[in-house]
C-alpha cells in the first residue's frame, strides 16, 4: 500500500469530539498487522441518502420480517422454540444488529436484545451455543459475527466469555466432528471471529483453532491457482466450490489466512481469484454471475443477492487487512450498483437473482445455471429464503466500513458516502469528522473536522482509480500529490472546523463486455437503459407482496458510439428509482429488431459491431441500481 503524504498548514477553534470507547483494536503478534483497523460498530454513522436507505430498511422487510415470516417467528429454535434452527436466525441477526444500532431504532434494538439474550443465556454447560438440535458448525459462524457486532455496539460483557467457552468446546470436538458441507467452504468466516477474540484476550490456543479450521476447510487458493471452471456450470457438474455465495464469502479467504502466515503468495492468491471471476464470469455491475453456480459472462445470466452482500462484506474485510485502494473501487461498484438493483424502492421486496440485461421480471424458465423460474421476481422469498434472511447486512455494514483507523492513530476514508465518524486518534484525542456528500451521484465530498483544541493525526483518503484529475484542498488551500488509484494522506494538527474538499471528476467512459458489448460508466455508477416498468402483484404474504415487472417501452437498442449528455437532477429520498434518479445520461441509439426475447430474457447478445436500418433515437440511461428493468451491456453500431 502506498500513501501520498502532504503537509499543510494548521487551523483553529474547537468543539466536542470522540469517545475512548471508539478506539480500534489492532492485531496482536504473531498476526500480521492490518493496513487499517476496523472501528467498532457505532463509530461510523450514516447520514443523508445513505441513512435514508437504512431507515427504509427498518420500515420495510428488514425491520418487520420476524413479525410474520415463520422461520424468524417466536418458534425459531434460536429463541428456544421448535422451529427453524439452522442459518436463518443468525443471518437475520447479522444484518439486524448493525441496522438497529446505526439507525438508533429503539424497537429494532429491543428485537436484537431478545435474540441475543437467548443465545447468551442458553449456552450449554460444555460450551455449545444455539439450538441443541443443531450439530452443524456453519450457522454458529454467522451468530458469532452477529455477537461481535452486538458486543461492540452495546458493550455487553457476556459476549467474550461465551466466545471463549464456545471456541474451547469446538477445539475439543473438531476432530470427531469435522467441518462438513457449507462449513468446509466458509471456514474463513469463523477464523475472523477467532482472531477478533485473540486480539482481545491473547490466548494462543485460538490460533491453533484457526489453523485447524483452515486445514479442514476448502483450499480456495488451490482452486484459483488452476482455475478450471471457465464456462457456465451445468447442473450435473455443480458443487459447493462453484456455488456463488461460497465464492463471494471466499473473496476474503486468502487475506484472512495471510494474517496467520505472512506469505506473499497468500496475498497474491486473492488477486488471482478476482482476475478469474472477472475474466470468466464478470458482469458490468462489479459482481460475478452465479445464478446459484458460475454462469459465465452472458449478461442475461443472474447473480444471487446473498452473493452481492457477502462479496461486499469480503471486500470490507480485505480493505482492512490489505489497504489496497482498488478494493474500495471494487466495493463501491458492487454496493452502489448490484445491491440497490435487486431491491424494490420501498425495500419490502427483493430478487433472488438479478440480471445485468433484465427486461422482464416474471415466472419463467430462464437460462439459469441452477435456479427456479421465480428467481428474478421481486418478493418475500423468491426461489430460496436464504436471501430473505441474509440481505439486511448490505447497507449497514457498508455504512459501518466507510471509515477505518490507521495503525498510527489516524483515520482513513476507504469508501465514500454521507456519514460521520467519531473515534479516538493519536494521543487519546477525540475527533469527529462529518462527511457531507451526495456521492456516488455527485463529484464533491466535504470532510469537516470537529474537535476540542488541536488534534495531530494523519487523515488518509482513497482517490478512486477512475478519478483522473482529482483535486483536494484543506481550508481552501490546494493539496499536491493527488493521484487516482492511490491513498492521499495529510499529516497535520487538525482544529475544529477544518475542512477538506475532495473533487472526483466523473467523466463518462465505456467498458467492454460479453460479445464485444459496451457498458456506460460514470464515477462508481454503471448506467442502464431506462425502461418503463409495470408492476403486477401476484401474491400477498402478510404485509409483503410478490411482484412481476413488465416493460412498457422498447429495450432492444444498440448504442451509437458518440457523445453523452449528463443531466444532474435533485436528490430524492430514494434515489434508486428510474423516475427519481439524481443523474441521467442522454445518448443516441437505434432499435435492433433481430434481438428478441427468449424465455423472458434478452436473447443472446449480438456480437458488436452490429447493423440496423432503424432510425436514430435519443435514449435515456439511469444508474443501474435505479433501473429494475434494464439493458446494461449494449451492442453498438459501426
N, C-alpha and C positions, 0 to 999 in steps of 0.2 A: 504494500500500500504506500502511495506517495502523497505527502502533504505539501502544498504550496504555501509557504509561510509569508505573511505580510505584517509588517509592523506599522501601526497607525497611531495617531495622537490620542491622548486621554480626554475624557469628557467630564461631566459634573452632575450634581444633585442626587436625591435618593428617595426610595420608597420601600415598603416591606418586601422581603424576598422569600426564600425557600425554607424548607423544614429538614432537619437532620434525618428524619425517617426516610427521606427520599434518596439517601445515599446508595449507590450501586454496590454490588459485591463482586470483587474480582476473583479470577480463578486462583486457587491455591496450587503451589508446587506439589507434584511434578507436572500438573497440567500445563499445556501451552497457554500463554496469555491471549485473551481475546483482543482483537483490534479495537472493539468498542464493547462496553459493558451495558447490558440491558438495564433500564431503570425500572424500579418496582412499579407494579400496576397502580395507577393513580397519579404518577409523576407527570405524565403527559395527558392532557385533557383535550378532547376535540372541541372545535369551535366552528362557527359559520356553517357552510353547507355540509361539512362532514358530521358535525353534531346533529344536524337535521336527519342525516341518514340513520344515525343510531336511535334518534327519537322515533323515526318511522318504524324501525325495527321493534322498539319497545311497544309501540302502539299496534304493531302488526303481528305476524305469525310468531316471531321470536318471543314476544312478551306474553303471549296467551296460549301457546301450544299445549302446555301442560294442563290447561283447563278443559280441554275437550278431546285430546288425542290419547287414546288408551295406553299407548306404550309409555307415556310420561304421566299418567294419571296416578291417583292415590294408591293403586295396586302395583305400581312399579316395585320390583324387588329391591331397587336401590332406595326405596322408602320403607322397606320391611314387608311389602305385600307379596302376593303370589304371581305377579305379572312378569313382564319382560325384565330380564336380569342380566343382559349381555351389554351391548355397547351404547344403547340409545340414551339411557340416563346420563352416563359420563359425557357422551357427545354434546348433549344439551347443555350440561354444566360448563363445558369447556368454552362455550360461547356466551352463555348467560352470565357467568361471573364477570367478565370484562364489560359486557353490555350494561349490567346493573350498576357497577361502580363508576363507569365513565359517563353515564347519564345521571348519576346520583338519584336514581329512581328508587324510592323507599319500598314500593311494592315489589319490585324485582329483587332488591337486596333481601327482603324478607323471604322470598322464594328461595334464593340462593342459600340462605342460612338454614332453611328447613332441610334441604337436601344435604348440605354439608354436615349439619348436626347429626343426621342419621349415620353417615359414614364414620364420623369422628367418635360417636358414642357407641358404635356397634362393632368395633374392631374385636376380632376373636382373640382368645387368650394366647393362641400360638402366633398371633401377628397378622393373620389373614384379614383382608378387608373386603367389603362388599357383600353381595348376596351369597349365602352359604352354598347355593346350588351352582354358582359359577366357579368352574375349575379351570377356566381359560385365563391365561395371564393378560391377554390383549386388552380387555376392557379396563383393567386396572391401570394400564399405561395412560389412558385418557383421563381417568379420575385423578391420577397423580398430577397431571398438568393442571386440572381444574383446582385441585387443592393448593398447589403452589401459587396460582394467581390469587386465590382467596386469602392465603396467608399474607401475601404481600399487600393486599388491599386492606385487610381487616386487622392484621397483627395477631390473629388467633394463635395462642400459644400451644394449642393441641396438635397442630399440624406436624411440626417437626418430630415430636416423639412418636406419633403414629407412623410417619415415614421410616424412622429408624427401626421400629419394631417390624414393620412390613418388609423392609429390604433384608433384614436378618432372617425372617421367615422364608423369603424367596430364595435366598442364598442356600439355605438348608435343603430346599426341595427341588432346585432346578435340575439336578442330575436325575432324580427319579421321575420328575415331571417336566421334561424339557419343553422348550418353546414349540408350539405347533401352529400350523396354518398361518393365519394373519399375523400372529405374534412373531413368527420367524422373519417376516418381511418388513416388520415395523420396529425392530429392536432398538433403533436409534432414538425413537420417541421416548422410550423408557430410560435410555442412557442419559438423555438430557436431564431427567428428574433425578437420577442417581448423582450426577455431577453437581446439580443445584444443591443437593443436601451435603455432599462432600465439601463444597465451598463454604458451608456454614458450620460443619462440625469436625472436619478434618479426619474422619475415620477412614483409614486406608483400605479397610475391608470393602468399602464401597467401590473402590477402583477395581478390585478383583471381581466384584459382581458385574461391573460394566464390561470387563473383558470377557466374562463368561457369556453375557448376553450377545456380545459380538460374535463369539465362537459359535454359538447355537443359531445365530441369525443368518440370513441370506447374504451372500457375498456380492453386493451391488457393484463394487469396484471391478470384480472379475467380469460381471455381466457387460459393463460398458467398455472394458478394455478390449473386448472382442464382441462387439455388438452385432448380433445376427438378425434381429427382428426388424427388417428394413421395409417391410410391406405391411399392409393391413392384415391383422391376425384373423385367421379362420377360427370359427367357434371350436372346432375339434382340436386346434393347436394351442388354444389359450391356456394359460396357467397363471398362478399368482405373481410370477415375475413380469408378466406382460400387462398386469392389471393397472389401470390408470392411476387410481388413488394410491396404491402401493408405490408407484413411481414418483408421484408428487410428494409423498412423505419422504421418500428416499433422496429427494433433492437436497437433503441436509446430511445424509449418512456419512459421506466422506469427510465433510467438515467436522462433524461431531467426533468421528474416530480420530482425526488428526489431533484433536486436543489431547488424546492419550498417547499418540505415537510421535508427533512432531515430524513425521516423514513427509518430504516434499511430494512424493508420489500420491499420498492421500489427498492433498490439496489439488493436485493436477487431475485426479480422478473425477472430481466434481465437475470440472470444465469439460472433460470427456463426455460426461453424462449430458450436460447441457447441449453440447455440439451434436450428439447423436439424436437426441429428442428433437432439436430444431431441424436438423437436416432431413430426417426421415418422417417425422410426424408433426412438424411445427405448423402453427396456424397464425394468421395475422394478428390475433388478439394477444399474442405473447404466450399462450398456453399451448400444449401439445394435444393432438387428438387422442381420445381414448373413450369411445362410446362403449364403455366397460373395459375394453382392451385396446392396445395400439391399433390405430385405424388409418394411418397414412396421412398424406398431405391434402387430399381432396377436401375442399372447404365445405362440402356437404356432409362430411362426417362430423361426429359430435364429440363433446368433452363434458364429462360429468362435473356437476357443481362441487361435489366433495373434492375433486382433483384441483379445482380452482382455489378453494380456501386452504387446502393443505399445501399447495405449492406456495401460496403467499406466506404461510407460517414457516415453511422451509427456508424461503428467501430472507425472511426477517431474521431467522436464526443464523443463516450464512453470513448476512451482513455484520452481525455482531461478532462472529468468530473471525471472519476474513477481512472485513473492511474494504471490499472492492467496490468502487463507485459504480461499476457496471451492474452489480447486483441490485442497486437501487433503481436503475433504469428498467431492469427486468421485472422487479417487484411492482413498480408503478404501472407498467404496461398491462400486467395481469389485473392489478387491483382496479384500475380506472377504466378498463375495457371489459374484460371477461367477467368480472364479478357483477357489476350492475346490469350487464346484458341479460343475465339469467334470472333476474328478479323482477316482479311486477312493480309498477310505480308506487303502490301503497305498501309494498313488502308483505303482502298477505299471500302471495303465491310465488312459486319458483319452478324452474325447469330442472329435470334430471340431466338432460343433455342439451347443450346449446350448439348451434352451427354458425360458422363464420358467414356462410351463404345460407340464409334461413328465410324462406319466403312464405312459409305456411307452418303453423304450429297445430298439428292435427293428429288424431289417432290413425296411424298408417304404418305399414311395414316398410320402414325406410331401410337404407343400406347400412344399418348399424353393424358393427363387428359382433355384438352380442345382444344388445338391449332390446326391450319390447316396444310395441307400436305406440305406446303412450309417452315415450321418454321425452319428447320435446314440447308437450303441452305445459301450460302454466297451471300449477295446482298445489294441493296439500302434500301428496306423496306420490307423484308420478313415478312409475317403474319400481323403485325401491324406496323405503322410508329412511334410509341412512342419511341422505342429504337433508331431509326434513329435520332430523335431529342435529346435524353437523354444520349446517350453513351459517349459523349465527356468529361463528368466530371471525368471519372475514373482515367486516368493517371495524369491529372493536380492537382486534389485535393489530390491524394496520395503524389505527389511531395511536395505540399504545407504543408503537415501534417507530414513529416518525422521528423521535429524538432518542439518542443514546449518550452515554458518558464516555469520554476519552480516558485512557489509563492514567493520564497525568492530571486528572481533576478538572477537565474541561467538558464541554458539551458539543454534540455533533448532530446536525440536521442531516439525516441519512436519506430521508424521503420527504416530500413536501405535501402539505395540506394545512388548512386553517387549524391552529392548535395553540396550546400554551403549555410550556414545560416548567416545572418547579423542581429544583434539585439543589443539592449541596455540591459546591465546587471546591476547588483548591483552597486549603486553609480552613475548611469548615464553613465557608461563607454561603449564605442562602441567596439564590438567584431565581428569578422568573424571567422567561423570555416568551413574549407573545408573538406568534406568527400570524400576521394579517395577510390574507391572500384568498383569491378565488382560483388558484391553481387547482387542477390542471387546465382550466378553461381560459386562464389569463397568464400573461408572462411575468407579472410583478409579484415579488414576495418581500414583505417588510418584516424585519425582526426587531422588536422593541424590548430593550433590557429594563428590568425593574429590580432594584437592589438598594440596600442601605449602605451608604459610603461607597468606597471603591472596591470592586471585586476583580482581582487579577486572575484570569484564566484564558485558556485557548478556546475559541469558538471555531468549530470546523463545519464547513458547508459543502455538500455534494453539488458539483456542477454537472448537470446531465450531459451524457455523451452526445446528444443531438443538438445541444445548445451552443452552436458556433456563434461567436461574438457576444457571449455572456458578459455582463458587467456587474460590478459590485461597488457600493460606496458605504462609507461609515460617516455618519453625520454630514453627509453631502460631499465628503472628500473621496475621490476615486481610489480604488484599491488595485494595485498591479498584480499580475500573475494569475489572472482568472483564466482557467483553461478547461474546455469541455472534456468530460470524462475523467476529471480529477477531483480531489478534495481541495478546497481553499481553506486555509487555516489562518486566523487572525489572533495573534497573541497580544494582549494589552490589558491595562486596568480598565474595567468597564464600570460606568457610572449610570445612575438612574436616568432613564430617558434616552440613552444612546440608541441609535437606530442604524441598522444595516439594511440597505436596499439592494435587492438582487433583481436582475432583469435577465430572463431567459428567452431570447428571441425564438419564436415559434414559426419558422419558415415551413411552408407546405412542402412535403417531399413524398416520393413514392418508393415502394419496396417491391421486390419480385417474389412471386409465389407459384403455386401449382400451375402447370401448363403455361408458364410464362405470363401468368396474370399479374396485375399490379394491385397494391393496396395503397390508399392515400393516408398519410400520417401528418400530424402537426403537434409538436410537443410530445407528450406521452400518450396522446389520444390517437386512436385509429378511427377513420371516418368511413361511414357506410351509406349506401343509397337510402334516402328517406322514402319509405313505402307506406301508403295508407294502411291503417290497421283496423280491422273489425273484430271485436272481441265477443265471443259467444260462450255463455255459461253452459256447461254440460253436466255439472254435479255440484251439490252443496253439502258440506260436512260441517255442521255447527256454523261458526262464523266464517269458515274458509270455503272457497269455491275452486273448482277446476274449470279452466278456460281453453278453448281453441281460439286461434287467431288467424284470420284470413286476410289476404291482401285486397285492397280496393284500388290500387294503382299498379301500373306495369312495373316489372322488375328486371326483365331480360335486356339490360343495356350493356353496350360496350363503350368505354370512355374514349373520347378524342383527346389524345395527348396534347396538352397545351396549358393555358393559364387557369389558375384557380382564384376565385374571388372570395375572400374571407369576410364574414359579417359577424360581429360580436353583438349579442343581444343581452337584455337584462338577465341577471341571475334569478332563478326561481327556487322555491323551497326544495323542489325535487327537480334537479337539472337533468336527470337521466330519463327524459321522455322526449320523443321525436318532436312534439309540438312546442315544448318549452325549453329546448336546448339553448344554452347560452352562446353557442357558436354554430354557424352553418357555413358550408363551403359550396359555392355555385361553380359548376363546370359543365362542359359540353359532352354530349353522349349521343349515340344512335341506338335504336332498338335492334335487337339481334333475333329475328323471328325463328331461326333454326334452333335456338337454345330454349328448350321447353322443360316442363315439369316431368319428372319421373318419380313415381311413388311419393308425391307431395313434396319433393325436394328438387332443386335445380338439377337438370341432367348434367352429365359430365361436362365440365368446364371446357369450352372450345380452346384449342391451342392458339395463342396470340402470336403475331397479329392476325386479326380477323377482318372480313369484308362484309359490308351490308349496303343495300341501296336505300335504306330508310333515311328520312330527313334528320338533320341535326337538331337536337333539343338542348335546352338548359335543364340540368337536373340539380337537385339539392342533396348534399351529403351532410349527415349529422354524426356526432360521436357514436361509436359502436355501442357503447353501453346504453345510449338513449334509444336505439333502434331495435325494437323487439322483433320486427321483420327487417331484413337487410340483405343487401349484396355488399360484400367487403372485398373479396378477391374478384377483380373485374377483368374481363377480356378487354383488349384495347385495339383500336383501329390503326392500320398502317398510316 
